[in-house]
Amino acid sequence: MRTLIVQLPTDLPHPAMAYPHAVVGDEPMAQAVKLQWAASSLLPRPASPAETVALVPAAALSWHRVELPAGLHKQPARWQAALQGLLEDRLLDDPNQLHLALQPDWQNLARPWVAVCDRAWLSAHLQALEQAGLQVHRIVPELHPPSDTAPTRITALGDADNAWLWVSHAERGVWGQTFNTDTPHLAALGLSDEERALAVTQAEPGVVQALSDRMDLPARLMAPGQHWLDAIGSDWDLAQFELRANAQTRRLKQLQRGLDSVWRSPAWRPARWGLMLLVATQLLGLNAWAWKTRADWQTQQQGWTQILRETFPQTQVVVDAPLQMAQQVERLRQGSGQLGAGDLETLLAALGQALPADLAAPKQWTYQTGQLRVQDFKPSASQQQSLQQSLSTQGYQWRAEGDAWLLQVNTPAEAKP
């Protein structure tokens, strides 16, 4: 899935404003970011399926850690008011004029981060993009605090004339300052020598040499805008509270992005191969099981056919061996004058043997070939169960039919392929 990343300038939008942007493909982490600038009306429209991500610059955000009241995650209506109350003394502006966003999975964290920016500024840019025909699906911070176990990150952006040093710290959030010849040492950023030694440092080409010369800080060279890929790869989404108007669309896009990552990402290649191997194994197993089941059935059918031909040699055509054998046996029985299981005398004897001692025999019944219909007979639930169990062991079926009861011989289930 292609993604359009649009960085929001720190100024309020106006018709001549150029938005830094880039379009990345199906595997963004494996490609370079090609930065471009264009007015909102001239921003590209990636081919569908596509996602548009608004990138909030680091200079537009402040970061605060809070301890939320217990049970707050169960009261969504109080989230925003609770955050405004907790941050009121730390913010320079009125909390009602600021947009607040909680860290992903904040419900499971003791002290989650809260990102804060100007609400009117953010809303104005989102409206400008919407008027230009772009639906923003996610709003992500350019830089965000790392996890508690991740190292501190130092990111140098810009060029020699306009450079910024940004620190992403697990305990103190994200902060930065301009970088120039007057910057004496990295300690100006509030990092100790030990923190500096353990930090992961990356810098864009225009500032990497100056960073190394002036501050004796070796840095990994990073292509301009390459840190955007880390931003869109995170779980952050600042579209919370009053900006949740398109939450369902964003969720669908997040699901689509996750499925797309599973399907295309090299990191998931072993899992994809494993899943395909599992499906192939199951299909082979099902086919083998079906083949064996059919072979067993055919063997059984052949056995029945052989028994029928050996027992009744006069049978010329075999269509259903068990049924034809039962018919031949019935003809022999009728020819010998013996009672069959479906004759009246046999049915009455079976019913009389099965009747509970406390239940009177029925006085009204109707006989049809192989069936005995009993009327004006009302056994209790326990008596009915006793009758059914006893007749079933004798090979008979006992069931209600309207206001009567029907007794008939159990018909064996016909074997099927």
C-alpha positions as CSV (number, residue, x, y, z in Angstrom):
1,M,0.0,0.0,0.0
2,R,1.4,3.4,-1.0
3,T,1.6,6.1,1.6
4,L,1.6,9.9,1.1
5,I,3.5,11.7,4.0
6,V,2.7,15.4,4.3
7,Q,4.7,17.4,6.9
8,L,2.7,20.3,8.3
9,P,4.6,23.6,8.3
10,T,4.8,25.4,11.7
11,D,3.0,28.5,10.3
12,L,-0.7,28.7,9.7
13,P,-1.7,27.6,6.2
14,H,-2.1,30.1,3.3
15,P,-2.6,29.6,-0.5
16,A,1.1,30.0,-1.4
17,M,2.3,27.6,1.4
18,A,4.5,24.7,0.2
19,Y,4.1,21.4,2.0
20,P,7.1,19.1,2.3
21,H,5.9,15.6,1.3
22,A,7.0,12.2,0.0
23,V,5.3,9.1,-1.4
24,V,6.6,5.8,-0.2
25,G,5.7,2.4,-1.6
26,D,4.7,-1.0,-0.3
27,E,7.9,-1.5,1.8
28,P,8.8,2.0,3.0
29,M,11.6,1.0,5.4
30,A,13.5,-0.5,2.5
31,Q,13.5,2.6,0.3
32,A,14.8,6.1,0.3
33,V,12.5,9.1,0.9
34,K,12.3,11.5,-2.0
35,L,11.4,14.9,-0.6
36,Q,9.3,17.3,-2.6
37,W,7.4,20.6,-1.9
38,A,4.1,21.6,-3.3
39,A,1.0,23.7,-2.5
40,S,-1.9,21.7,-0.9
41,S,-3.8,21.8,-4.2
42,L,-0.9,20.2,-6.0
43,L,-0.1,17.4,-3.6
44,P,0.0,14.0,-5.3
45,R,-2.8,11.5,-5.0
46,P,-1.3,8.0,-4.6
47,A,-3.0,5.2,-6.5
48,S,-5.5,3.3,-4.4
49,P,-5.2,1.6,-2.0
50,A,-3.3,4.5,-0.4
51,E,-2.9,6.2,3.0
52,T,-2.3,9.8,3.7
53,V,-0.3,10.6,6.9
54,A,0.0,14.1,8.3
55,L,3.4,14.6,10.0
56,V,3.5,17.0,12.9
57,P,7.0,18.6,13.1
58,A,8.9,18.2,16.3
59,A,9.0,22.0,16.8
60,A,5.2,22.1,17.1
61,L,4.9,19.5,19.9
62,S,5.7,19.4,23.6
63,W,5.8,16.2,25.6
64,H,4.6,15.5,29.2
65,R,4.4,12.4,31.3
66,V,1.3,12.0,33.5
67,E,0.0,9.7,36.2
68,L,-3.6,9.0,35.3
69,P,-6.3,8.3,38.0
70,A,-7.1,4.6,38.5
71,G,-10.0,3.4,36.4
72,L,-9.9,6.3,34.0
73,H,-9.6,4.0,31.0
74,K,-13.1,2.8,31.7
75,Q,-14.6,6.3,31.5
76,P,-13.9,7.7,27.9
77,A,-16.0,10.8,28.5
78,R,-13.6,12.0,31.2
79,W,-10.3,11.4,29.3
80,Q,-9.9,14.8,27.8
81,A,-11.0,16.7,31.0
82,A,-8.7,14.6,33.1
83,L,-5.7,15.4,30.9
84,Q,-6.4,19.1,30.9
85,G,-6.6,19.1,34.6
86,L,-3.4,17.2,35.1
87,L,-1.4,19.5,32.6
88,E,-3.0,22.8,33.5
89,D,0.0,23.9,35.6
90,R,2.6,22.7,33.2
91,L,1.3,24.4,30.0
92,L,1.9,28.0,29.0
93,D,-1.4,28.3,27.1
94,D,-5.0,27.5,28.1
95,P,-5.5,23.7,27.9
96,N,-8.8,24.3,26.1
97,Q,-6.8,25.9,23.2
98,L,-4.4,22.9,22.9
99,H,-4.8,19.5,21.3
100,L,-3.8,16.6,23.6
101,A,-3.0,13.1,22.5
102,L,-2.2,10.0,24.6
103,Q,0.5,7.5,24.0
104,P,-0.5,4.2,22.3
105,D,-1.5,1.5,24.7
106,W,-1.6,4.1,27.5
107,Q,-4.1,2.0,29.5
108,N,-1.4,-0.5,30.3
109,L,1.3,2.1,31.3
110,A,1.9,3.6,34.7
111,R,3.0,7.0,33.3
112,P,2.1,7.5,29.7
113,W,3.3,10.3,27.5
114,V,1.0,13.1,26.3
115,A,1.8,15.0,23.1
116,V,0.6,18.6,23.1
117,C,0.2,21.1,20.2
118,D,-1.9,24.1,19.2
119,R,-5.4,23.0,18.3
120,A,-6.3,25.8,16.0
121,W,-3.0,25.4,14.0
122,L,-3.5,21.6,13.6
123,S,-7.2,22.0,12.7
124,A,-6.4,24.7,10.1
125,H,-3.9,22.4,8.3
126,L,-6.2,19.4,8.3
127,Q,-8.9,21.6,6.9
128,A,-6.6,22.9,4.2
129,L,-5.7,19.3,3.2
130,E,-9.3,18.3,3.2
131,Q,-10.3,21.2,1.0
132,A,-7.5,20.1,-1.4
133,G,-9.2,16.7,-1.6
134,L,-6.9,14.7,0.7
135,Q,-8.4,12.6,3.5
136,V,-5.9,12.3,6.3
137,H,-5.9,8.9,7.8
138,R,-3.3,9.3,10.5
139,I,-1.6,12.1,12.3
140,V,1.9,11.2,13.6
141,P,4.6,13.1,15.4
142,E,7.9,13.6,13.5
143,L,9.8,12.5,16.6
144,H,8.5,10.8,19.7
145,P,10.0,9.5,23.0
146,P,11.5,6.0,22.7
147,S,10.4,3.1,24.8
148,D,11.8,2.7,28.3
149,T,14.3,0.1,27.1
150,A,15.4,1.9,23.9
151,P,18.5,4.1,23.8
152,T,18.4,7.9,23.6
153,R,18.4,9.2,20.0
154,I,20.0,12.4,18.8
155,T,18.7,13.5,15.4
156,A,20.4,16.4,13.5
157,L,18.2,17.9,10.8
158,G,18.6,20.7,8.2
159,D,21.8,22.2,6.8
160,A,24.7,24.3,8.1
161,D,22.6,27.5,7.9
162,N,19.5,26.2,9.5
163,A,20.1,23.1,11.6
164,W,18.4,21.6,14.6
165,L,19.5,19.1,17.1
166,W,16.7,16.9,18.6
167,V,17.0,14.6,21.5
168,S,14.4,11.7,22.0
169,H,14.8,10.5,25.6
170,A,12.8,7.7,27.3
171,E,12.4,9.7,30.5
172,R,12.4,13.3,29.4
173,G,10.6,13.2,26.1
174,V,11.6,15.1,23.0
175,W,13.4,18.5,22.9
176,G,15.7,20.4,20.7
177,Q,17.6,23.5,19.9
178,T,19.2,25.2,16.9
179,F,22.7,24.1,16.0
180,N,25.3,26.6,14.8
181,T,28.9,27.7,15.5
182,D,27.8,29.2,18.8
183,T,26.8,25.9,20.2
184,P,29.7,25.0,22.5
185,H,28.9,21.4,23.5
186,L,26.3,18.8,23.6
187,A,25.8,19.5,27.3
188,A,23.8,22.5,26.1
189,L,21.1,20.0,25.2
190,G,21.0,18.7,28.8
191,L,22.8,15.4,28.1
192,S,25.7,14.1,30.3
193,D,28.8,12.6,28.8
194,E,27.6,9.1,29.6
195,E,24.2,9.7,27.9
196,R,26.0,11.1,24.9
197,A,28.2,8.1,24.7
198,L,25.3,5.7,24.8
199,A,23.0,7.7,22.4
200,V,22.3,6.7,18.9
201,T,23.1,9.7,16.7
202,Q,22.0,10.3,13.1
203,A,22.3,13.4,11.0
204,E,21.3,14.6,7.5
205,P,24.1,15.3,5.0
206,G,24.0,19.1,5.4
207,V,24.8,19.0,9.1
208,V,26.7,15.7,9.7
209,Q,30.2,17.3,9.1
210,A,29.5,20.3,11.3
211,L,28.2,18.0,14.0
212,S,31.3,15.9,14.0
213,D,33.7,18.9,13.8
214,R,32.1,21.3,16.3
215,M,30.8,18.8,18.9
216,D,33.0,15.8,18.4
217,L,29.9,13.7,18.0
218,P,30.2,11.0,15.3
219,A,26.9,10.5,13.6
220,R,25.4,8.0,11.2
221,L,24.6,9.6,7.8
222,M,20.9,9.8,7.2
223,A,19.2,10.8,3.9
224,P,16.9,13.9,4.2
225,G,13.5,12.9,5.5
226,Q,14.5,9.3,6.2
227,H,13.4,9.7,9.8
228,W,9.9,10.1,8.5
229,L,9.8,6.3,7.9
230,D,10.4,5.7,11.6
231,A,7.5,8.1,12.4
232,I,4.9,6.4,10.1
233,G,6.1,3.0,11.3
234,S,5.2,3.8,14.9
235,D,1.8,3.2,16.5
236,W,1.3,6.9,17.3
237,D,-1.9,8.6,16.1
238,L,-2.6,12.1,17.3
239,A,-6.1,12.1,15.9
240,Q,-7.8,11.8,19.3
241,F,-10.8,13.4,21.0
242,E,-12.2,16.1,18.8
243,L,-10.2,14.9,15.8
244,R,-11.8,11.4,15.8
245,A,-14.4,12.3,13.2
246,N,-12.8,9.8,10.7
247,A,-11.8,7.2,13.3
248,Q,-13.5,4.3,11.5
249,T,-11.8,5.1,8.3
250,R,-8.4,5.4,10.0
251,R,-9.0,2.0,11.8
252,L,-9.8,0.4,8.5
253,K,-6.7,1.9,7.0
254,Q,-4.6,0.7,10.0
255,L,-6.0,-2.8,9.5
256,Q,-5.3,-2.6,5.8
257,R,-1.8,-1.4,6.5
258,G,-1.2,-4.2,9.0
259,L,-2.4,-6.9,6.6
260,D,-0.4,-5.3,3.8
261,S,2.7,-5.4,6.0
262,V,2.2,-9.0,6.8
263,W,1.7,-9.8,3.1
264,R,4.6,-7.8,1.7
265,S,7.2,-7.1,4.4
266,P,10.4,-9.2,4.2
267,A,10.3,-9.6,8.0
268,W,7.1,-11.6,7.6
269,R,8.4,-13.8,4.8
270,P,9.1,-16.8,7.0
271,A,5.6,-16.5,8.5
272,R,4.0,-16.3,5.1
273,W,5.9,-19.4,3.9
274,G,5.0,-21.2,7.1
275,L,1.3,-20.4,6.6
276,M,1.3,-21.5,3.0
277,L,3.1,-24.7,3.9
278,L,0.5,-25.3,6.7
279,V,-2.4,-24.7,4.2
280,A,-0.8,-27.0,1.6
281,T,-0.3,-29.7,4.3
282,Q,-3.9,-29.4,5.4
283,L,-5.1,-29.7,1.8
284,L,-3.0,-32.7,1.1
285,G,-4.2,-34.3,4.4
286,L,-7.8,-33.7,3.5
287,N,-7.4,-35.1,0.1
288,A,-5.7,-38.2,1.5
289,W,-8.4,-38.6,4.1
290,A,-11.1,-38.3,1.5
291,W,-9.4,-40.8,-0.8
292,K,-9.0,-43.3,2.0
293,T,-12.7,-42.8,3.1
294,R,-13.9,-43.4,-0.4
295,A,-11.7,-46.4,-0.8
296,D,-13.0,-47.9,2.4
297,W,-16.6,-47.3,1.3
298,Q,-16.0,-48.9,-2.0
299,T,-14.4,-51.9,-0.3
300,Q,-17.4,-52.2,2.0
301,Q,-19.8,-51.9,-1.0
302,Q,-17.9,-54.6,-2.8
303,G,-18.1,-56.8,0.3
304,W,-21.9,-56.4,0.5
305,T,-22.3,-57.0,-3.2
306,Q,-20.3,-60.3,-2.8
307,I,-22.4,-61.4,0.2
308,L,-25.6,-60.7,-1.8
309,R,-24.5,-62.6,-4.9
310,E,-23.3,-65.6,-2.8
311,T,-26.5,-65.7,-0.6
312,F,-29.0,-65.0,-3.4
313,P,-27.4,-66.1,-6.7
314,Q,-30.5,-65.2,-8.6
315,T,-29.8,-61.5,-8.2
316,Q,-28.7,-60.2,-11.6
317,V,-28.2,-56.4,-11.0
318,V,-26.9,-55.0,-7.8
319,V,-27.9,-51.4,-7.1
320,D,-28.1,-51.2,-3.3
321,A,-26.8,-54.4,-1.8
322,P,-28.0,-53.9,1.8
323,L,-31.5,-52.9,0.7
324,Q,-31.8,-55.7,-1.9
325,M,-30.6,-58.2,0.8
326,A,-33.3,-57.0,3.2
327,Q,-36.0,-57.4,0.5
328,Q,-34.8,-60.9,-0.3
329,V,-34.9,-61.9,3.4
330,E,-38.4,-60.4,3.7
331,R,-39.6,-62.5,0.8
332,L,-38.2,-65.6,2.4
333,R,-39.8,-64.8,5.7
334,Q,-43.2,-64.2,4.0
335,G,-42.9,-67.4,2.1
336,S,-42.2,-69.4,5.3
337,G,-45.2,-67.8,7.1
338,Q,-43.1,-66.4,10.0
339,L,-43.9,-63.1,11.7
340,G,-41.9,-60.1,10.8
341,A,-40.8,-57.2,12.9
342,G,-43.4,-55.0,11.3
343,D,-46.3,-57.3,11.7
344,L,-49.2,-56.4,14.1
345,E,-48.6,-59.2,16.5
346,T,-44.9,-58.4,16.8
347,L,-45.5,-54.7,17.3
348,L,-48.1,-55.3,20.0
349,A,-45.8,-57.7,21.8
350,A,-42.9,-55.2,21.7
351,L,-45.1,-52.4,23.0
352,G,-46.5,-54.6,25.8
353,Q,-43.0,-55.6,26.9
354,A,-41.9,-52.0,26.9
355,L,-44.9,-50.5,28.8
356,P,-43.9,-49.4,32.4
357,A,-45.7,-51.2,35.2
358,D,-47.6,-48.0,36.2
359,L,-48.9,-47.2,32.7
360,A,-52.1,-48.8,31.4
361,A,-52.0,-50.3,27.9
362,P,-53.5,-48.2,25.2
363,K,-57.1,-49.0,24.2
364,Q,-57.2,-47.5,20.7
365,W,-54.7,-48.1,17.9
366,T,-54.6,-48.3,14.1
367,Y,-52.3,-50.7,12.2
368,Q,-50.8,-50.1,8.8
369,T,-48.2,-52.1,7.1
370,G,-45.1,-51.9,9.4
371,Q,-46.7,-49.2,11.6
372,L,-48.8,-49.1,14.8
373,R,-50.5,-45.8,15.5
374,V,-51.6,-45.4,19.2
375,Q,-54.3,-42.8,20.0
376,D,-55.8,-41.5,23.3
377,F,-52.5,-42.4,25.0
378,K,-50.8,-39.8,27.3
379,P,-47.7,-41.1,29.1
380,S,-45.8,-38.7,31.4
381,A,-42.3,-37.4,30.4
382,S,-40.5,-40.1,32.4
383,Q,-42.8,-42.9,31.1
384,Q,-42.3,-41.6,27.5
385,Q,-38.5,-41.7,28.0
386,S,-38.7,-45.3,29.5
387,L,-40.8,-46.4,26.5
388,Q,-38.5,-44.9,24.0
389,Q,-35.4,-46.5,25.5
390,S,-37.0,-49.9,25.9
391,L,-38.4,-50.0,22.3
392,S,-35.1,-48.6,20.9
393,T,-33.2,-51.6,22.4
394,Q,-35.7,-53.9,20.6
395,G,-35.0,-52.2,17.2
396,Y,-38.1,-50.0,17.2
397,Q,-38.8,-46.3,16.8
398,W,-41.3,-44.6,19.1
399,R,-42.2,-41.0,18.4
400,A,-45.1,-38.5,18.8
401,E,-47.0,-37.6,15.6
402,G,-49.7,-35.0,16.2
403,D,-51.9,-36.1,19.1
404,A,-51.0,-39.8,18.5
405,W,-47.9,-42.0,19.0
406,L,-46.3,-44.0,16.2
407,L,-44.4,-47.3,16.6
408,Q,-42.4,-48.6,13.7
409,V,-39.3,-50.7,12.9
410,N,-36.0,-48.7,12.9
411,T,-34.8,-48.4,9.4
412,P,-31.0,-48.7,9.3
413,A,-29.2,-45.7,7.9
414,E,-28.1,-46.4,4.4
415,A,-24.4,-46.3,3.8
416,K,-23.3,-43.3,1.8
417,P,-20.1,-42.4,0.1
